[in-house]
Amino acid sequence: MAPVPDPTPNPASVPDSTPSPAPKKVVEKGLPNNLMYKNRLQEYTQKSSLQLPVYQTFNEGPGHMPRFRSTVWVDGAQYTSQKTFLHRKAAEQDAANLALESILKRVKDEECPLIDAETVFCKSILNEFAVKVNREKPTYNSVQLPGTLPVFTSTLVFDGVSYTGDAGRNKKEAEQLAARTVILSLLGTLTYTVN
């Protein structure tokens, strides 16, 4: 009687047919910077209490080989990508990048922009200052003022002193305005020693 062959193939004789995994793209902290411009622009408009960006993208190439150019409107200004792109998303990212660069340049060119013109960063600036001078971070108390429109004011305590900021359209803005009040006060009487 002839021996019955083993149906299980010898692993050494069978070529590996499993596909090798695709190389993983290493991305630090989320998306690469060139894919985050739209997100960053949207965050900026939200923090600044501005209307969200509006994109309009056109195909400027033939149907079989599209080339896209995008325009974004932010705070009444229009920013159009200078180049055309193979993908709609790339054109929108380029327009968002152009808008961000222009906005940041405008803010940088203004006098003391982070405090006088832009309240978005005042809480962060004050918190960083508190850490540098070894003080407790400020505590905020925000209240809605009576009336038909939602208007808020915020009072904060920093280094034992109470400060009240201008009225804001929401609690976040009121807290930023209160932090701005502290910063402007400290700039006038800065006697802290920063390590």
Helices and strands as residue ranges (DSSP letters): G 33-35, H 37-47, E 54-59, E 68-74, E 77-80, H 88-109, H 122-132, E 139-145, E 151-158, E 161-164, H 171-188
